[in-house]
Structure formats: C-alpha cells, structure tokens
Amino acid sequence: MIYCVIPPDLADELYDKLVEYYQDNPNVEVIIDRRAGPDRRQDRPRQMGEKRETRDRRRPRAPGTFLPAEAPEGEGP
C-alpha cells in the first residue's frame, strides 16, 4: 500500500484531485495528515558528539551449552 499524504494546509486544494488521479490504482490511498502536537522524535536535544543509544532487541540466547552440530551428508559447502 502506498499512502499519498497531504498536509492539512493543502487538503482543500489537492485532496479531490489526487483521489480522482489515483482512483484506478488500488495500491494508492490518499490521506490527509491530521497529526498534531509536538514531534516526539526530537524528545531531547543531544550534546555535541553524543551518540544515540542502540539496543539489541533480539531475544537472549538460551542458557547452557550445546553440542556441536554437523550438516547432514550431501549438504553444506
């Protein structure tokens, strides 16, 4: 799905035209941006040289030791 997002200031002028333009394309939906409020992406100013913290969101590995695995005959490099 492709969203054609129109800013609220231009909605009166563009919405009907774009809906008509994309009416034959079921993969495009024309919408008006109605978001309001502060931009949460800018939650706090960063200091010069400060890097963003990245976290590993993968599940932790199962605890314990594992036996070595070998590929079945005829498979692998």
N, C-alpha and C positions, 0 to 999 in steps of 0.2 A: 504494500500500500504506500502510495506517495501522498503526502499532505502538502497542499499549497496553502501556506499560512499568510493571511492578510493582516497587516496592522490595523488596529481599530480606526485610526485616522483616515484610512483609505477604503474602509469597508463599503461605505455608501457608493463610492465611485467604481470599485472593482469587483465586488462580490458577484453580482448578477452576470457580468461579462465573463468572468472566469468559470462560473458554473456552466454557462452555455458553451464555452470553449471546450471544456473537458467532459461534457455530457456523454460522449461516446466512448470514453476511456474509463472502464470500471476500476482501474488501478489508481485513479487520482481522486482525492477528496479535497474540496475547497473548504477551509475553515477560517474563522475569524479569531485572532489571538485575543483572548479575554483574560490573560494573566494580569494580576495586579499585586502590588506590594513590593517589598524590597527584593532584590536579586540575591538569593541565598548562596549563590556560588561565590560571592565576594564576602563571606562571613566575617573575615577579619583581615586587615592589611598585613602583608608579610614584610619582614625586615629584609634589608638588602642581603642577598646571598643565602637567605633561609630557604631550604628546600621543603617541598611538600612531603608529608609522611605517607608512605605507601604501606599497605598491609597485605599480608598474604591471606587471601580468603579461602584458600583450598582447605579441605578437611585435613586434620592432622593424621599422620601415618599411624596405622595400628601398632600398638606397643608389642614388643617381643622380637625375637629373631626368627628368620625364615630360612628354610633350606634353599640351597641354590637350585635354580630352575634351568632345565635344558630343553632346547627346542626338540620337538618330535622328529624322527627320521625323515629326511627329504624336505624339511622346511628350514628356512633361515638362510644366512649367507653362505 
